[in-house]
Every structure is written in C-alpha cells, then in structure tokens.
Amino acid sequence: MATALGLILAVFERHLGELRDGVWFDPETQEPVGHAHRLVPIETVLETRSMPADAAAVLTRAVNKLVQTGEVPADQRWRALELLAADYLAG
C-alpha cells in the first residue's frame, strides 16, 4: 500500500506543470482559467513540493517580516509570494 502511494506521489510530482496548464492556468495568456479566486495546489505554481533549507529560511524570514509589518495577513501567508512576485514584475 505504501509503495503504491509513493508511486502515485512520484507521478504527481513529475507532472506538476502539466497539472497546472489547462486546469487552472492558461499558458498562452498567463491568466487563470475559470474562477480567479479558485484554490490551486501551490506545488503546481512552483513545480515542486520542496526546496533547499537555506532558500526556505530566506523565504520564511521574508514572509514573517511581511506578516509583522501588516503587509500580509497572518492567516494568508501565501499572499507574501503574490506580493513579492508583483513587486518583481513591476520592477
């Protein structure tokens, strides 16, 4: 049973980009498909379920600072990525 679940997760991880395209994201327009406020797995955005610890530490510090300054609600920490990405795109 554990082996089967492991295989399913491995296949899922290998196809994260494919799960994004056409399901909730249009790669041509780079806009959401369907309802814009629909919840999507964050793994389909980053195409990974994990990151190196040093990168995670940097991201955690940035998110914590954005929460502490009130720029990001504590119950919506994912908004930090949205804010950082918007700043990057505008810059």
Long-range contacts (C-beta under 8 A, 24 or more apart in sequence): 13-43, 13-48, 13-49, 16-43, 16-44, 16-46, 16-47, 16-48, 17-44, 17-47, 19-44, 20-44, 20-45, 20-47, 42-78, 45-81
